Amino acid sequence: MERIEPGKYVELGYDLYAVEADGSEKLVHQTDASDPEKIVFGVTRGVIAPLEKAIEGLTKGEKFNVYANANEAFGPYDPDQVAELDRDIFVVDGKFDADVIKPGAIVPMMTADGFRINGVVKEVTDKHVKMDFNHPLAGKSVRFDGKILEVRDATPEEVQPAHGCGCGHDHCGCGDDHECGCGDDCGCDHDHDHCGCGDHECGCH
């Protein structure tokens, strides 16, 4: 039976819990059986270090239970990732869609470098939209409770995907709550335009 080592394609299923300072936990994400987390071990960028260390050497069917503090997981909350953007950025076809761009909404955007990120609308005024681009779990410790679903040699396409990190999920805090085992720097391009708006140029990164 194949073991997880660099170059292996791995599928993981898990429950992800946010761990509070008092030790209490809140379930924030469950992988779908039909859409598990997919990585190429040692190749996929941004995999949380404690998770990567814990699954190395495991085989299909083995379980893992991994704790990662905030710094090891999605990083500390960064006030500099909150930005006031011009309201005009969110005008599409001459219209500002107040039903979509409203406090609490998760909006897919593009950085100046062409990477997709998601931000949470914090406030809307006549001139600005305040957006928070921190990962939803920034500043939180987390725990992964899961199982290895597949281990095999990765294909050349999986090792060097045409675009993005190759794991098939958006780790940047999308509206589907895919707060998975990778950090914020993967640069992948999972399409979440069902959030209700088009791509906007962020202008703040």
Secondary structure, 3 states (H helix, E strand, C coil): CCECCCCEEEEEEEEEEEECCCCCEEEEEECECCECEEEECCCCCCECHHHHHHHCCCECCCEEEEEECCCCCCCCCCHHHEEEEEHHHHEECCEECCCCCCCCCEEEEECCCCCEEEEEEEEECCCEEEEECCCCCCCCEEEEEEEEEEEEECCHHHHCCCCCCCCCCCCCCCCCCCCCCECCCCCCCCCCHHHCCCCEECCCC
